[in-house]
Amino acid sequence: MLKFIYEGKNYNYGIGIGKQPYDIKTEIDVIEDANIQEAIDAFLKIMQIATYRIEGNKETILNAVEDYFEENF
């Protein structure tokens, strides 16, 4: 099973810059028999919550994972 956890504290960077007037904690549990597509979907969802935007898409992430394994294993 995979578990993704994100915790964010409140912040206020000033007028026009951004604020989050609350703490947030999010957990996503990916079941044991989930396929890679479902695990990537869960990862993208937690990143969307944590960063409010995601650069790229699933294809970009798959390419990054493939590149990492080619370089390190």
CHARMM-style PDB file with segment names, atoms N, HN, CA, C and O in Angstrom:
ATOM      1  N   MET     1       0.838  -1.176   0.000  1.00  0.00      PROA
ATOM      2  CA  MET     1       0.000   0.000   0.000  1.00  0.00      PROA
ATOM      3  C   MET     1       0.884   1.241   0.000  1.00  0.00      PROA
ATOM      4  O   MET     1       1.931   1.264   0.647  1.00  0.00      PROA
ATOM      5  N   LEU     2       0.472   2.244  -0.708  1.00  0.00      PROA
ATOM      6  HN  LEU     2      -0.378   2.225  -1.234  1.00  0.00      PROA
ATOM      7  CA  LEU     2       1.138   3.546  -0.705  1.00  0.00      PROA
ATOM      8  C   LEU     2       0.292   4.518   0.104  1.00  0.00      PROA
ATOM      9  O   LEU     2      -0.937   4.450   0.091  1.00  0.00      PROA
ATOM     10  N   LYS     3       0.962   5.418   0.804  1.00  0.00      PROA
ATOM     11  HN  LYS     3       1.961   5.473   0.814  1.00  0.00      PROA
ATOM     12  CA  LYS     3       0.260   6.466   1.530  1.00  0.00      PROA
ATOM     13  C   LYS     3       0.954   7.784   1.219  1.00  0.00      PROA
ATOM     14  O   LYS     3       2.157   7.929   1.437  1.00  0.00      PROA
ATOM     15  N   PHE     4       0.194   8.736   0.711  1.00  0.00      PROA
ATOM     16  HN  PHE     4      -0.783   8.618   0.534  1.00  0.00      PROA
ATOM     17  CA  PHE     4       0.692  10.084   0.460  1.00  0.00      PROA
ATOM     18  C   PHE     4       0.097  10.992   1.527  1.00  0.00      PROA
ATOM     19  O   PHE     4      -1.113  10.981   1.752  1.00  0.00      PROA
ATOM     20  N   ILE     5       0.948  11.779   2.187  1.00  0.00      PROA
ATOM     21  HN  ILE     5       1.931  11.788   2.005  1.00  0.00      PROA
ATOM     22  CA  ILE     5       0.489  12.680   3.235  1.00  0.00      PROA
ATOM     23  C   ILE     5       1.026  14.078   2.945  1.00  0.00      PROA
ATOM     24  O   ILE     5       2.205  14.256   2.636  1.00  0.00      PROA
ATOM     25  N   TYR     6       0.155  15.049   3.049  1.00  0.00      PROA
ATOM     26  HN  TYR     6      -0.803  14.905   3.300  1.00  0.00      PROA
ATOM     27  CA  TYR     6       0.568  16.450   2.916  1.00  0.00      PROA
ATOM     28  C   TYR     6       0.029  17.230   4.108  1.00  0.00      PROA
ATOM     29  O   TYR     6      -1.147  17.126   4.455  1.00  0.00      PROA
ATOM     30  N   GLU     7       0.905  18.008   4.725  1.00  0.00      PROA
ATOM     31  HN  GLU     7       1.861  18.092   4.443  1.00  0.00      PROA
ATOM     32  CA  GLU     7       0.498  18.902   5.801  1.00  0.00      PROA
ATOM     33  C   GLU     7       0.988  20.297   5.458  1.00  0.00      PROA
ATOM     34  O   GLU     7       2.161  20.496   5.143  1.00  0.00      PROA
ATOM     35  N   GLY     8       0.085  21.256   5.520  1.00  0.00      PROA
ATOM     36  HN  GLY     8      -0.868  21.095   5.775  1.00  0.00      PROA
ATOM     37  CA  GLY     8       0.444  22.642   5.248  1.00  0.00      PROA
ATOM     38  C   GLY     8      -0.067  23.545   6.353  1.00  0.00      PROA
ATOM     39  O   GLY     8      -1.220  23.442   6.771  1.00  0.00      PROA
ATOM     40  N   LYS     9       0.789  24.421   6.819  1.00  0.00      PROA
ATOM     41  HN  LYS     9       1.726  24.504   6.480  1.00  0.00      PROA
ATOM     42  CA  LYS     9       0.410  25.368   7.860  1.00  0.00      PROA
ATOM     43  C   LYS     9      -0.162  26.639   7.225  1.00  0.00      PROA
ATOM     44  O   LYS     9       0.070  26.923   6.050  1.00  0.00      PROA
ATOM     45  N   ASN    10      -0.898  27.379   8.013  1.00  0.00      PROA
ATOM     46  HN  ASN    10      -1.087  27.148   8.968  1.00  0.00      PROA
ATOM     47  CA  ASN    10      -1.456  28.637   7.511  1.00  0.00      PROA
ATOM     48  C   ASN    10      -0.320  29.613   7.216  1.00  0.00      PROA
ATOM     49  O   ASN    10       0.763  29.521   7.793  1.00  0.00      PROA
ATOM     50  N   TYR    11      -0.583  30.534   6.321  1.00  0.00      PROA
ATOM     51  HN  TYR    11      -1.463  30.609   5.852  1.00  0.00      PROA
ATOM     52  CA  TYR    11       0.410  31.551   5.981  1.00  0.00      PROA
ATOM     53  C   TYR    11      -0.293  32.786   5.459  1.00  0.00      PROA
ATOM     54  O   TYR    11      -1.443  32.728   5.023  1.00  0.00      PROA
ATOM     55  N   ASN    12       0.407  33.897   5.509  1.00  0.00      PROA
ATOM     56  HN  ASN    12       1.341  33.944   5.864  1.00  0.00      PROA
ATOM     57  CA  ASN    12      -0.084  35.149   4.948  1.00  0.00      PROA
ATOM     58  C   ASN    12       1.131  35.938   4.480  1.00  0.00      PROA
ATOM     59  O   ASN    12       1.860  36.515   5.287  1.00  0.00      PROA
ATOM     60  N   TYR    13       1.340  35.955   3.170  1.00  0.00      PROA
ATOM     61  HN  TYR    13       0.748  35.487   2.514  1.00  0.00      PROA
ATOM     62  CA  TYR    13       2.506  36.629   2.605  1.00  0.00      PROA
ATOM     63  C   TYR    13       2.243  38.101   2.292  1.00  0.00      PROA
ATOM     64  O   TYR    13       3.128  38.790   1.786  1.00  0.00      PROA
ATOM     65  N   GLY    14       1.057  38.582   2.582  1.00  0.00      PROA
ATOM     66  HN  GLY    14       0.338  38.022   2.994  1.00  0.00      PROA
ATOM     67  CA  GLY    14       0.757  39.985   2.355  1.00  0.00      PROA
ATOM     68  C   GLY    14      -0.273  40.183   1.274  1.00  0.00      PROA
ATOM     69  O   GLY    14      -0.651  39.248   0.569  1.00  0.00      PROA
ATOM     70  N   ILE    15      -0.721  41.415   1.154  1.00  0.00      PROA
ATOM     71  HN  ILE    15      -0.414  42.175   1.727  1.00  0.00      PROA
ATOM     72  CA  ILE    15      -1.766  41.766   0.197  1.00  0.00      PROA
ATOM     73  C   ILE    15      -1.302  41.489  -1.223  1.00  0.00      PROA
ATOM     74  O   ILE    15      -0.220  41.912  -1.629  1.00  0.00      PROA
ATOM     75  N   GLY    16      -2.121  40.785  -1.963  1.00  0.00      PROA
ATOM     76  HN  GLY    16      -3.000  40.441  -1.633  1.00  0.00      PROA
ATOM     77  CA  GLY    16      -1.837  40.503  -3.362  1.00  0.00      PROA
ATOM     78  C   GLY    16      -0.820  39.404  -3.602  1.00  0.00      PROA
ATOM     79  O   GLY    16      -0.556  39.063  -4.755  1.00  0.00      PROA
ATOM     80  N   ILE    17      -0.242  38.839  -2.550  1.00  0.00      PROA
ATOM     81  HN  ILE    17      -0.457  39.116  -1.614  1.00  0.00      PROA
ATOM     82  CA  ILE    17       0.763  37.793  -2.735  1.00  0.00      PROA
ATOM     83  C   ILE    17       0.166  36.416  -2.483  1.00  0.00      PROA
ATOM     84  O   ILE    17       0.398  35.483  -3.252  1.00  0.00      PROA
ATOM     85  N   GLY    18      -0.595  36.292  -1.416  1.00  0.00      PROA
ATOM     86  HN  GLY    18      -0.784  37.050  -0.791  1.00  0.00      PROA
ATOM     87  CA  GLY    18      -1.260  35.025  -1.148  1.00  0.00      PROA
ATOM     88  C   GLY    18      -1.349  34.708   0.325  1.00  0.00      PROA
ATOM     89  O   GLY    18      -0.499  35.093   1.127  1.00  0.00      PROA
ATOM     90  N   LYS    19      -2.417  33.988   0.656  1.00  0.00      PROA
ATOM     91  HN  LYS    19      -3.108  33.675   0.004  1.00  0.00      PROA
ATOM     92  CA  LYS    19      -2.569  33.553   2.034  1.00  0.00      PROA
ATOM     93  C   LYS    19      -3.413  32.289   2.081  1.00  0.00      PROA
ATOM     94  O   LYS    19      -4.207  32.001   1.185  1.00  0.00      PROA
ATOM     95  N   GLN    20      -3.211  31.559   3.148  1.00  0.00      PROA
ATOM     96  HN  GLN    20      -2.566  31.793   3.876  1.00  0.00      PROA
ATOM     97  CA  GLN    20      -4.024  30.388   3.448  1.00  0.00      PROA
ATOM     98  C   GLN    20      -4.321  30.485   4.941  1.00  0.00      PROA
ATOM     99  O   GLN    20      -3.460  30.160   5.759  1.00  0.00      PROA
ATOM    100  N   PRO    21      -5.522  30.925   5.308  1.00  0.00      PROA
ATOM    101  CA  PRO    21      -5.812  31.198   6.713  1.00  0.00      PROA
ATOM    102  C   PRO    21      -6.184  29.954   7.524  1.00  0.00      PROA
ATOM    103  O   PRO    21      -6.935  30.049   8.495  1.00  0.00      PROA
ATOM    104  N   TYR    22      -5.672  28.809   7.137  1.00  0.00      PROA
ATOM    105  HN  TYR    22      -5.062  28.732   6.348  1.00  0.00      PROA
ATOM    106  CA  TYR    22      -5.994  27.563   7.834  1.00  0.00      PROA
ATOM    107  C   TYR    22      -4.858  26.561   7.646  1.00  0.00      PROA
ATOM    108  O   TYR    22      -4.105  26.631   6.675  1.00  0.00      PROA
ATOM    109  N   ASP    23      -4.751  25.634   8.586  1.00  0.00      PROA
ATOM    110  HN  ASP    23      -5.363  25.578   9.375  1.00  0.00      PROA
ATOM    111  CA  ASP    23      -3.848  24.495   8.433  1.00  0.00      PROA
ATOM    112  C   ASP    23      -4.589  23.424   7.642  1.00  0.00      PROA
ATOM    113  O   ASP    23      -5.818  23.353   7.686  1.00  0.00      PROA
ATOM    114  N   ILE    24      -3.848  22.597   6.922  1.00  0.00      PROA
ATOM    115  HN  ILE    24      -2.850  22.655   6.886  1.00  0.00      PROA
ATOM    116  CA  ILE    24      -4.478  21.543   6.140  1.00  0.00      PROA
ATOM    117  C   ILE    24      -3.647  20.268   6.268  1.00  0.00      PROA
ATOM    118  O   ILE    24      -2.417  20.308   6.265  1.00  0.00      PROA
ATOM    119  N   LYS    25      -4.334  19.154   6.379  1.00  0.00      PROA
ATOM    120  HN  LYS    25      -5.334  19.121   6.381  1.00  0.00      PROA
ATOM    121  CA  LYS    25      -3.675  17.851   6.362  1.00  0.00      PROA
ATOM    122  C   LYS    25      -4.497  16.943   5.463  1.00  0.00      PROA
ATOM    123  O   LYS    25      -5.706  16.802   5.643  1.00  0.00      PROA
ATOM    124  N   THR    26      -3.838  16.336   4.506  1.00  0.00      PROA
ATOM    125  HN  THR    26      -2.856  16.450   4.360  1.00  0.00      PROA
ATOM    126  CA  THR    26      -4.502  15.456   3.558  1.00  0.00      PROA
ATOM    127  C   THR    26      -3.746  14.140   3.487  1.00  0.00      PROA
ATOM    128  O   THR    26      -2.517  14.125   3.415  1.00  0.00      PROA
ATOM    129  N   GLU    27      -4.473  13.049   3.508  1.00  0.00      PROA
ATOM    130  HN  GLU    27      -5.471  13.062   3.566  1.00  0.00      PROA
ATOM    131  CA  GLU    27      -3.880  11.725   3.358  1.00  0.00      PROA
ATOM    132  C   GLU    27      -4.600  10.992   2.232  1.00  0.00      PROA
ATOM    133  O   GLU    27      -5.828  11.019   2.142  1.00  0.00      PROA
ATOM    134  N   ILE    28      -3.830  10.348   1.388  1.00  0.00      PROA
ATOM    135  HN  ILE    28      -2.833  10.326   1.461  1.00  0.00      PROA
ATOM    136  CA  ILE    28      -4.385   9.504   0.337  1.00  0.00      PROA
ATOM    137  C   ILE    28      -3.759   8.129   0.477  1.00  0.00      PROA
ATOM    138  O   ILE    28      -2.540   7.982   0.393  1.00  0.00      PROA
ATOM    139  N   ASP    29      -4.589   7.131   0.690  1.00  0.00      PROA
ATOM    140  HN  ASP    29      -5.580   7.251   0.758  1.00  0.00      PROA
ATOM    141  CA  ASP    29      -4.140   5.742   0.745  1.00  0.00      PROA
ATOM    142  C   ASP    29      -4.450   5.083  -0.586  1.00  0.00      PROA
ATOM    143  O   ASP    29      -5.590   5.110  -1.050  1.00  0.00      PROA
ATOM    144  N   VAL    30      -3.440   4.495  -1.198  1.00  0.00      PROA
ATOM    145  HN  VAL    30      -2.513   4.473  -0.821  1.00  0.00      PROA
ATOM    146  CA  VAL    30      -3.618   3.773  -2.458  1.00  0.00      PROA
ATOM    147  C   VAL    30      -3.658   2.288  -2.108  1.00  0.00      PROA
ATOM    148  O   VAL    30      -2.730   1.772  -1.485  1.00  0.00      PROA
ATOM    149  N   ILE    31      -4.709   1.611  -2.497  1.00  0.00      PROA
ATOM    150  HN  ILE    31      -5.463   2.030  -3.003  1.00  0.00      PROA
ATOM    151  CA  ILE    31      -4.893   0.212  -2.121  1.00  0.00      PROA
ATOM    152  C   ILE    31      -3.810  -0.669  -2.757  1.00  0.00      PROA
ATOM    153  O   ILE    31      -3.196  -0.305  -3.759  1.00  0.00      PROA
ATOM    154  N   GLU    32      -3.600  -1.823  -2.150  1.00  0.00      PROA
ATOM    155  HN  GLU    32      -4.099  -2.119  -1.336  1.00  0.00      PROA
ATOM    156  CA  GLU    32      -2.506  -2.708  -2.549  1.00  0.00      PROA
ATOM    157  C   GLU    32      -2.560  -3.151  -4.002  1.00  0.00      PROA
ATOM    158  O   GLU    32      -1.521  -3.274  -4.650  1.00  0.00      PROA
ATOM    159  N   ASP    33      -3.747  -3.390  -4.516  1.00  0.00      PROA
ATOM    160  HN  ASP    33      -4.591  -3.290  -3.990  1.00  0.00      PROA
ATOM    161  CA  ASP    33      -3.831  -3.900  -5.882  1.00  0.00      PROA
ATOM    162  C   ASP    33      -4.040  -2.791  -6.917  1.00  0.00      PROA
ATOM    163  O   ASP    33      -4.475  -3.062  -8.037  1.00  0.00      PROA
ATOM    164  N   ALA    34      -3.731  -1.544  -6.546  1.00  0.00      PROA
ATOM    165  HN  ALA    34      -3.377  -1.324  -5.637  1.00  0.00      PROA
ATOM    166  CA  ALA    34      -3.843  -0.442  -7.502  1.00  0.00      PROA
ATOM    167  C   ALA    34      -2.765  -0.581  -8.573  1.00  0.00      PROA
ATOM    168  O   ALA    34      -1.662  -1.059  -8.307  1.00  0.00      PROA
ATOM    169  N   ASN    35      -3.099  -0.161  -9.771  1.00  0.00      PROA
ATOM    170  HN  ASN    35      -3.995   0.227  -9.988  1.00  0.00      PROA
ATOM    171  CA  ASN    35      -2.101  -0.189 -10.833  1.00  0.00      PROA
ATOM    172  C   ASN    35      -1.305   1.121 -10.826  1.00  0.00      PROA
ATOM    173  O   ASN    35      -1.624   2.041 -10.072  1.00  0.00      PROA
ATOM    174  N   ILE    36      -0.288   1.200 -11.651  1.00  0.00      PROA
ATOM    175  HN  ILE    36      -0.029   0.453 -12.263  1.00  0.00      PROA
ATOM    176  CA  ILE    36       0.591   2.371 -11.673  1.00  0.00      PROA
ATOM    177  C   ILE    36      -0.177   3.626 -12.059  1.00  0.00      PROA
ATOM    178  O   ILE    36       0.112   4.706 -11.542  1.00  0.00      PROA
ATOM    179  N   GLN    37      -1.134   3.509 -12.941  1.00  0.00      PROA
ATOM    180  HN  GLN    37      -1.370   2.632 -13.360  1.00  0.00      PROA
ATOM    181  CA  GLN    37      -1.944   4.662 -13.353  1.00  0.00      PROA
ATOM    182  C   GLN    37      -2.697   5.246 -12.159  1.00  0.00      PROA
ATOM    183  O   GLN    37      -2.747   6.464 -11.988  1.00  0.00      PROA
ATOM    184  N   GLU    38      -3.280   4.383 -11.338  1.00  0.00      PROA
ATOM    185  HN  GLU    38      -3.240   3.393 -11.477  1.00  0.00      PROA
ATOM    186  CA  GLU    38      -4.024   4.844 -10.165  1.00  0.00      PROA
ATOM    187  C   GLU    38      -3.091   5.467  -9.130  1.00  0.00      PROA
ATOM    188  O   GLU    38      -3.457   6.447  -8.482  1.00  0.00      PROA
ATOM    189  N   ALA    39      -1.899   4.914  -8.971  1.00  0.00      PROA
ATOM    190  HN  ALA    39      -1.601   4.118  -9.498  1.00  0.00      PROA
ATOM    191  CA  ALA    39      -0.923   5.480  -8.041  1.00  0.00      PROA
ATOM    192  C   ALA    39      -0.459   6.855  -8.512  1.00  0.00      PROA
ATOM    193  O   ALA    39      -0.307   7.768  -7.700  1.00  0.00      PROA
ATOM    194  N   ILE    40      -0.237   7.009  -9.789  1.00  0.00      PROA
ATOM    195  HN  ILE    40      -0.361   6.268 -10.449  1.00  0.00      PROA
ATOM    196  CA  ILE    40       0.169   8.307 -10.337  1.00  0.00      PROA
ATOM    197  C   ILE    40      -0.967   9.312 -10.182  1.00  0.00      PROA
ATOM    198  O   ILE    40      -0.719  10.473  -9.856  1.00  0.00      PROA
ATOM    199  N   ASP    41      -2.202   8.891 -10.410  1.00  0.00      PROA
ATOM    200  HN  ASP    41      -2.404   7.948 -10.676  1.00  0.00      PROA
ATOM    201  CA  ASP    41      -3.351   9.777 -10.214  1.00  0.00      PROA
ATOM    202  C   ASP    41      -3.400  10.289  -8.775  1.00  0.00      PROA
ATOM    203  O   ASP    41      -3.668  11.468  -8.546  1.00  0.00      PROA
ATOM    204  N   ALA    42      -3.144   9.409  -7.807  1.00  0.00      PROA
ATOM    205  HN  ALA    42      -2.927   8.451  -7.993  1.00  0.00      PROA
ATOM    206  CA  ALA    42      -3.149   9.804  -6.399  1.00  0.00      PROA
ATOM    207  C   ALA    42      -2.021  10.797  -6.117  1.00  0.00      PROA
ATOM    208  O   ALA    42      -2.215  11.779  -5.400  1.00  0.00      PROA
ATOM    209  N   PHE    43      -0.847  10.535  -6.683  1.00  0.00      PROA
ATOM    210  HN  PHE    43      -0.690   9.738  -7.265  1.00  0.00      PROA
ATOM    211  CA  PHE    43       0.287  11.438  -6.507  1.00  0.00      PROA
ATOM    212  C   PHE    43      -0.018  12.816  -7.092  1.00  0.00      PROA
ATOM    213  O   PHE    43       0.259  13.835  -6.459  1.00  0.00      PROA
ATOM    214  N   LEU    44      -0.580  12.849  -8.283  1.00  0.00      PROA
ATOM    215  HN  LEU    44      -0.805  12.021  -8.797  1.00  0.00      PROA
ATOM    216  CA  LEU    44      -0.932  14.120  -8.911  1.00  0.00      PROA
ATOM    217  C   LEU    44      -1.971  14.870  -8.090  1.00  0.00      PROA
ATOM    218  O   LEU    44      -1.905  16.095  -7.983  1.00  0.00      PROA
ATOM    219  N   LYS    45      -2.921  14.161  -7.513  1.00  0.00      PROA
ATOM    220  HN  LYS    45      -2.975  13.166  -7.600  1.00  0.00      PROA
ATOM    221  CA  LYS    45      -3.951  14.804  -6.703  1.00  0.00      PROA
ATOM    222  C   LYS    45      -3.351  15.438  -5.463  1.00  0.00      PROA
ATOM    223  O   LYS    45      -3.691  16.574  -5.130  1.00  0.00      PROA
ATOM    224  N   ILE    46      -2.467  14.733  -4.773  1.00  0.00      PROA
ATOM    225  HN  ILE    46      -2.190  13.810  -5.044  1.00  0.00      PROA
ATOM    226  CA  ILE    46      -1.847  15.301  -3.572  1.00  0.00      PROA
ATOM    227  C   ILE    46      -0.965  16.491  -3.942  1.00  0.00      PROA
ATOM    228  O   ILE    46      -0.900  17.461  -3.188  1.00  0.00      PROA
ATOM    229  N   MET    47      -0.294  16.435  -5.074  1.00  0.00      PROA
ATOM    230  HN  MET    47      -0.347  15.646  -5.687  1.00  0.00      PROA
ATOM    231  CA  MET    47       0.521  17.567  -5.517  1.00  0.00      PROA
ATOM    232  C   MET    47      -0.342  18.765  -5.880  1.00  0.00      PROA
ATOM    233  O   MET    47       0.050  19.908  -5.644  1.00  0.00      PROA
ATOM    234  N   GLN    48      -1.509  18.514  -6.448  1.00  0.00      PROA
ATOM    235  HN  GLN    48      -1.828  17.586  -6.639  1.00  0.00      PROA
ATOM    236  CA  GLN    48      -2.430  19.606  -6.770  1.00  0.00      PROA
ATOM    237  C   GLN    48      -2.906  20.288  -5.491  1.00  0.00      PROA
ATOM    238  O   GLN    48      -3.020  21.513  -5.449  1.00  0.00      PROA
ATOM    239  N   ILE    49      -3.182  19.512  -4.458  1.00  0.00      PROA
ATOM    240  HN  ILE    49      -3.089  18.517  -4.492  1.00  0.00      PROA
ATOM    241  CA  ILE    49      -3.602  20.072  -3.176  1.00  0.00      PROA
ATOM    242  C   ILE    49      -2.451  20.853  -2.543  1.00  0.00      PROA
ATOM    243  O   ILE    49      -2.659  21.939  -2.003  1.00  0.00      PROA
ATOM    244  N   ALA    50      -1.255  20.309  -2.609  1.00  0.00      PROA
ATOM    245  HN  ALA    50      -1.086  19.426  -3.048  1.00  0.00      PROA
ATOM    246  CA  ALA    50      -0.099  20.925  -1.950  1.00  0.00      PROA
ATOM    247  C   ALA    50       0.395  22.172  -2.667  1.00  0.00      PROA
ATOM    248  O   ALA    50       0.849  23.111  -2.013  1.00  0.00      PROA
ATOM    249  N   THR    51       0.320  22.205  -3.983  1.00  0.00      PROA
ATOM    250  HN  THR    51      -0.048  21.443  -4.514  1.00  0.00      PROA
ATOM    251  CA  THR    51       0.939  23.297  -4.728  1.00  0.00      PROA
ATOM    252  C   THR    51      -0.043  24.136  -5.527  1.00  0.00      PROA
ATOM    253  O   THR    51       0.340  25.164  -6.086  1.00  0.00      PROA
ATOM    254  N   TYR    52      -1.282  23.726  -5.591  1.00  0.00      PROA
ATOM    255  HN  TYR    52      -1.593  22.891  -5.136  1.00  0.00      PROA
ATOM    256  CA  TYR    52      -2.339  24.429  -6.329  1.00  0.00      PROA
ATOM    257  C   TYR    52      -2.154  24.409  -7.842  1.00  0.00      PROA
ATOM    258  O   TYR    52      -3.015  24.898  -8.573  1.00  0.00      PROA
ATOM    259  N   ARG    53      -1.073  23.865  -8.311  1.00  0.00      PROA
ATOM    260  HN  ARG    53      -0.374  23.468  -7.717  1.00  0.00      PROA
ATOM    261  CA  ARG    53      -0.883  23.709  -9.749  1.00  0.00      PROA
ATOM    262  C   ARG    53       0.155  22.626 -10.000  1.00  0.00      PROA
ATOM    263  O   ARG    53       0.991  22.338  -9.144  1.00  0.00      PROA
ATOM    264  N   ILE    54       0.090  22.042 -11.166  1.00  0.00      PROA
ATOM    265  HN  ILE    54      -0.589  22.275 -11.861  1.00  0.00      PROA
ATOM    266  CA  ILE    54       1.038  20.997 -11.535  1.00  0.00      PROA
ATOM    267  C   ILE    54       1.581  21.331 -12.915  1.00  0.00      PROA
ATOM    268  O   ILE    54       0.817  21.570 -13.851  1.00  0.00      PROA
ATOM    269  N   GLU    55       2.887  21.346 -13.035  1.00  0.00      PROA
ATOM    270  HN  GLU    55       3.507  21.152 -12.275  1.00  0.00      PROA
ATOM    271  CA  GLU    55       3.521  21.544 -14.337  1.00  0.00      PROA
ATOM    272  C   GLU    55       3.629  20.191 -15.016  1.00  0.00      PROA
ATOM    273  O   GLU    55       4.173  19.251 -14.436  1.00  0.00      PROA
ATOM    274  N   GLY    56       3.135  20.080 -16.205  1.00  0.00      PROA
ATOM    275  HN  GLY    56       2.694  20.844 -16.677  1.00  0.00      PROA
ATOM    276  CA  GLY    56       3.220  18.822 -16.930  1.00  0.00      PROA
ATOM    277  C   GLY    56       1.997  17.954 -16.706  1.00  0.00      PROA
ATOM    278  O   GLY    56       0.950  18.431 -16.265  1.00  0.00      PROA
ATOM    279  N   ASN    57       2.142  16.675 -17.015  1.00  0.00      PROA
ATOM    280  HN  ASN    57       2.992  16.288 -17.373  1.00  0.00      PROA
ATOM    281  CA  ASN    57       1.027  15.744 -16.911  1.00  0.00      PROA
ATOM    282  C   ASN    57       1.565  14.357 -16.553  1.00  0.00      PROA
ATOM    283  O   ASN    57       2.734  14.213 -16.196  1.00  0.00      PROA
ATOM    284  N   LYS    58       0.719  13.357 -16.650  1.00  0.00      PROA
ATOM    285  HN  LYS    58      -0.230  13.474 -16.940  1.00  0.00      PROA
ATOM    286  CA  LYS    58       1.139  11.994 -16.314  1.00  0.00      PROA
ATOM    287  C   LYS    58       2.289  11.531 -17.203  1.00  0.00      PROA
ATOM    288  O   LYS    58       3.198  10.841 -16.740  1.00  0.00      PROA
ATOM    289  N   GLU    59       2.250  11.900 -18.442  1.00  0.00      PROA
ATOM    290  HN  GLU    59       1.512  12.461 -18.818  1.00  0.00      PROA
ATOM    291  CA  GLU    59       3.316  11.519 -19.378  1.00  0.00      PROA
ATOM    292  C   GLU    59       4.664  12.074 -18.908  1.00  0.00      PROA
ATOM    293  O   GLU    59       5.680  11.381 -18.958  1.00  0.00      PROA
ATOM    294  N   THR    60       4.662  13.316 -18.458  1.00  0.00      PROA
ATOM    295  HN  THR    60       3.836  13.879 -18.418  1.00  0.00      PROA
ATOM    296  CA  THR    60       5.885  13.944 -17.957  1.00  0.00      PROA
ATOM    297  C   THR    60       6.428  13.185 -16.759  1.00  0.00      PROA
ATOM    298  O   THR    60       7.632  12.943 -16.666  1.00  0.00      PROA
ATOM    299  N   ILE    61       5.543  12.807 -15.838  1.00  0.00      PROA
ATOM    300  HN  ILE    61       4.566  13.004 -15.913  1.00  0.00      PROA
ATOM    301  CA  ILE    61       5.968  12.072 -14.646  1.00  0.00      PROA
ATOM    302  C   ILE    61       6.503  10.697 -15.026  1.00  0.00      PROA
ATOM    303  O   ILE    61       7.535  10.273 -14.507  1.00  0.00      PROA
ATOM    304  N   LEU    62       5.820  10.003 -15.915  1.00  0.00      PROA
ATOM    305  HN  LEU    62       4.981  10.348 -16.336  1.00  0.00      PROA
ATOM    306  CA  LEU    62       6.297   8.686 -16.350  1.00  0.00      PROA
ATOM    307  C   LEU    62       7.674   8.783 -16.990  1.00  0.00      PROA
ATOM    308  O   LEU    62       8.534   7.936 -16.749  1.00  0.00      PROA
ATOM    309  N   ASN    63       7.885   9.808 -17.802  1.00  0.00      PROA
ATOM    310  HN  ASN    63       7.186  10.496 -17.998  1.00  0.00      PROA
ATOM    311  CA  ASN    63       9.192  10.008 -18.429  1.00  0.00      PROA
ATOM    312  C   ASN    63      10.266  10.275 -17.378  1.00  0.00      PROA
ATOM    313  O   ASN    63      11.381   9.764 -17.491  1.00  0.00      PROA
ATOM    314  N   ALA    64       9.946  11.063 -16.364  1.00  0.00      PROA
ATOM    315  HN  ALA    64       9.041  11.478 -16.272  1.00  0.00      PROA
ATOM    316  CA  ALA    64      10.909  11.358 -15.299  1.00  0.00      PROA
ATOM    317  C   ALA    64      11.267  10.097 -14.527  1.00  0.00      PROA
ATOM    318  O   ALA    64      12.434   9.885 -14.199  1.00  0.00      PROA
ATOM    319  N   VAL    65      10.285   9.262 -14.233  1.00  0.00      PROA
ATOM    320  HN  VAL    65       9.337   9.435 -14.499  1.00  0.00      PROA
ATOM    321  CA  VAL    65      10.541   8.007 -13.522  1.00  0.00      PROA
ATOM    322  C   VAL    65      11.410   7.090 -14.380  1.00  0.00      PROA
ATOM    323  O   VAL    65      12.361   6.485 -13.885  1.00  0.00      PROA
ATOM    324  N   GLU    66      11.083   6.995 -15.648  1.00  0.00      PROA
ATOM    325  HN  GLU    66      10.310   7.487 -16.050  1.00  0.00      PROA
ATOM    326  CA  GLU    66      11.864   6.150 -16.557  1.00  0.00      PROA
ATOM    327  C   GLU    66      13.306   6.647 -16.644  1.00  0.00      PROA
ATOM    328  O   GLU    66      14.240   5.848 -16.588  1.00  0.00      PROA
ATOM    329  N   ASP    67      13.492   7.955 -16.780  1.00  0.00      PROA
ATOM    330  HN  ASP    67      12.733   8.604 -16.826  1.00  0.00      PROA
ATOM    331  CA  ASP    67      14.843   8.528 -16.834  1.00  0.00      PROA
ATOM    332  C   ASP    67      15.618   8.234 -15.557  1.00  0.00      PROA
ATOM    333  O   ASP    67      16.803   7.903 -15.610  1.00  0.00      PROA
ATOM    334  N   TYR    68      14.953   8.354 -14.405  1.00  0.00      PROA
ATOM    335  HN  TYR    68      13.991   8.623 -14.362  1.00  0.00      PROA
ATOM    336  CA  TYR    68      15.617   8.094 -13.129  1.00  0.00      PROA
ATOM    337  C   TYR    68      16.127   6.657 -13.063  1.00  0.00      PROA
ATOM    338  O   TYR    68      17.275   6.422 -12.686  1.00  0.00      PROA
ATOM    339  N   PHE    69      15.281   5.700 -13.428  1.00  0.00      PROA
ATOM    340  HN  PHE    69      14.349   5.891 -13.734  1.00  0.00      PROA
ATOM    341  CA  PHE    69      15.688   4.302 -13.356  1.00  0.00      PROA
ATOM    342  C   PHE    69      16.772   3.968 -14.366  1.00  0.00      PROA
ATOM    343  O   PHE    69      17.651   3.155 -14.079  1.00  0.00      PROA
ATOM    344  N   GLU    70      16.727   4.574 -15.531  1.00  0.00      PROA
ATOM    345  HN  GLU    70      16.013   5.234 -15.764  1.00  0.00      PROA
ATOM    346  CA  GLU    70      17.774   4.344 -16.526  1.00  0.00      PROA
ATOM    347  C   GLU    70      19.132   4.872 -16.029  1.00  0.00      PROA
ATOM    348  O   GLU    70      20.172   4.272 -16.301  1.00  0.00      PROA
ATOM    349  N   GLU    71      19.114   5.975 -15.314  1.00  0.00      PROA
ATOM    350  HN  GLU    71      18.269   6.463 -15.093  1.00  0.00      PROA
ATOM    351  CA  GLU    71      20.359   6.580 -14.846  1.00  0.00      PROA
ATOM    352  C   GLU    71      20.907   5.933 -13.575  1.00  0.00      PROA
ATOM    353  O   GLU    71      22.111   5.986 -13.327  1.00  0.00      PROA
ATOM    354  N   ASN    72      20.034   5.323 -12.766  1.00  0.00      PROA
ATOM    355  HN  ASN    72      19.056   5.280 -12.968  1.00  0.00      PROA
ATOM    356  CA  ASN    72      20.453   4.864 -11.449  1.00  0.00      PROA
ATOM    357  C   ASN    72      20.435   3.348 -11.263  1.00  0.00      PROA
ATOM    358  O   ASN    72      20.910   2.866 -10.235  1.00  0.00      PROA
ATOM    359  N   PHE    73      19.915   2.591 -12.202  1.00  0.00      PROA
ATOM    360  HN  PHE    73      19.529   2.983 -13.037  1.00  0.00      PROA
ATOM    361  CA  PHE    73      19.864   1.144 -12.018  1.00  0.00      PROA
ATOM    362  C   PHE    73      20.330   0.399 -13.247  1.00  0.00      PROA
ATOM    363  OT1 PHE    73      20.347  -0.832 -13.254  1.00  0.00      PROA
TER     364      PHE     73
END
